[in-house]
């Protein structure tokens, strides 16, 4: 059986046997020498181009190329876990000039390779732990040299970096002993086995440790805790010693370290970024929604990758287990406040920010996840919130809302408006806008939304204003149209009417006067869409409104 002969590159040649004659050997050797010569020529050209580019490069890039340093390190001092963490887009990088053997054979150009993600060096050095007085050294887990969040800050947890390292060694020893004991027990385990002697002793030890817990804090301890709280406030974790047993406190510390380690892994993988919107998704009722913008939730919630929110009372929670327990006890099935509109399954509730402060604050925090320009979060008392819901046999589900000032000097009828992402592009946004103008008609005022509008809000309002004007033109039978009359009948601000007419090219200046042109083509197009839409339930019926303007609020 002939054997394959290895080439100089270490790959097996096809059909080459040991019985080949000397002529074949000479041919092979000559071909190898020619190949080596070509490779040397390519390497020489590559090194020449590299040297030329390095001469044009900045001094710091030259020094890095000459030293041939190891890969750049991550903020924790560890080497990047993948090649994508390194900046390979630089024209001075040596690997941009090198071509693999497969690329040479296929004739592919390395410049056509997919671009790799850059390693942002500014991300390393600009980050700092938010705890006052902390230098970002050490980590709660004891496994990292630096930290950039409160979750991994030893100082916040009233520890030092050295203490964290000692605790990490102790945890590792305990884990090893536990795993060894489990392996020995599993060797002789049966399906229905009574607790082993080791488990019984451990249980007795835990019971004894919990019995030794003090019944309460002494006077000196209480003074110490109060002094710590007054000195550091919320910038430090409260002192936890003597509050519970040493065993339970150690369990809590282990859980903290494990959570900090999980967050550190997510940060290194790029799934979360300190200082930005770290809430990527929320679980809201039957839906899992991707967030769009940052919302100022408390940091212990904001640093989580996912938030769990009750769709009725809008309370936010850390885990699905907590949410499930909350839903079993939550008695809310609709927003607080007065139901001022109902038609079919659609209802609108008027919620006073002064009477239901917590609900309105939670609603604003939820809305900020999907709005860019929103700045109102906690000062909700001067506002009324009109919450639209859709009812089924489980309750009234949040569709959207808008807020308005109780006393607006500029006659704003909307301060903030939002349609939940799962209900967008279904006509609910236009219903909310129409409802806000219906309230303005009842108040006998001309209204306008507060600026600036979000991108989606501006699109929705322009579409609504266009529809209102074209409907008015279609029903108008007179000869002269007055912008003031349109404003009084539709409750739309004259400025908004003029801007909409200009965008529709229905406003012209002729002989010193502004004329409103009745473009029949646009009216016919709108009427055709209305006819095609048919009897749509996504409209507001003024007769279903049961509301009187609030007085003295």
Secondary structure, 3 states (H helix, E strand, C coil): CCCCCECCCCCECCCCCCCCCHHHHHHHHHHHHHHHHHHHHHHHHHHHHHHHHHHHCCHHHHHHHHHCCCCCECCCCCECCCHHHCCCCCCCCHHHCCCCHHHHHHCCCHHHCCCCCCCCHHHHHCCCCCCCCCCCECCCCCCCCECCCHHHCCCCCCCCHHHHHHHHHHHHHHHHHHHHHHHHHHHCCCCCCCCCHHHHHHHHHHHHHHHCCCCCCCHHHHHHHHHHHHHHHHHCCCCCCCCCCHHHHHHHHHHHHHHHHHHHHHHHCCCCCCCCCCCCEEEECCEEEECCCCCCCCHHHHCCCEEEECCCCCCEECCHHHHHHHHHHCCCCCCCCEEEEEECCEEEEEEECCCCHHHHHHHHHHHHCCCCCCCCCCCCCCEEEEEEEEEECCEEEEEEEEEEECCCCCCEEECEEEECHHHCCCCHHHHHHHHHHHHHHHHCCCEEECCCCCHHHHHHHHHHHHHHHHHHHHHCCCCCCCHHHHHHHHCECHHHHHHHHHHCCCEEEECCEEEECCCHHHHHHHHHHHHHHCCCCCCCCHHHECCCCCCCC
